Amino acid sequence: MADNILSLFIGEVCAWLIILIGRNLAVENAGVQVLLPYFKYLPLVFPLICLAGMLIARLLRNLLPIIYQLAKFILVGGLNFLIDMGVLNFLIFSTGVSTGITQSGFKSLSFLVAVTNSYVWNRHWTFKNEAQESISQEFFQFFIITVIGFSINVGIDYILVNIVSPFWEMPLKTWAQFSALLATLVQLVLNFLGYKFIVFNTKK
């Protein structure tokens, strides 16, 4: 029951973050403008989608136990991604800066906010590692993996934004968001492996 409630909560927060990001992106994207009227349904629909995903994963965990844990990680990862994108989106559209070292600074800040959220959720919900005696070692390992993920995330984002030409002639602000998406996806894969087998490994 607790997992169901938490999945609904994550879905609700994600829905409002999508609305925030969508409203900003709609300023220069006609395609997003077309979809924007439908975003008002997200606070109702998206939590139910998240809950359905958790229920399906629960049914499948008898076949492969890691599926249920992976489903939690994906939900938390989705929340982290939207927090990352939401903070970045707010900073870009509130300042009008979408390139250069300042944009990388924005990306760094948004990533750090998302990482803090990630630690809390993954420790207490996804991997459920409550061993008090391992907190100092766990935090150190988490910090190291986070720094590696941070470097890869920001590095990929910087290269795409400042060196690679935008795909499909995307506007610069949209390209900055798309680049952040690609960088975050790579970082999420590395995070799951590092968190599961190093940081929150209860057998270590």
Secondary structure, 3 states (H helix, E strand, C coil): CHHHHHHHHHHHHHHHHHHHHHHHHCCCCHHHHHHHHHHHHHHHHHHHHHHHHHHHHHHHCCCCCHHHHHHHHHHHHHHHHHHHHHHHHHHHHHHCCCCHHHHHHHHHHHHHHHHHHHHHHHHHHHCCCCCHHHHHHHHHHHHHHHHHHHHHHHHHHHHHHHCCCCHHHCCHHHHHHHHHHHHHHHHHHHHHHHHHHHHCCCCC
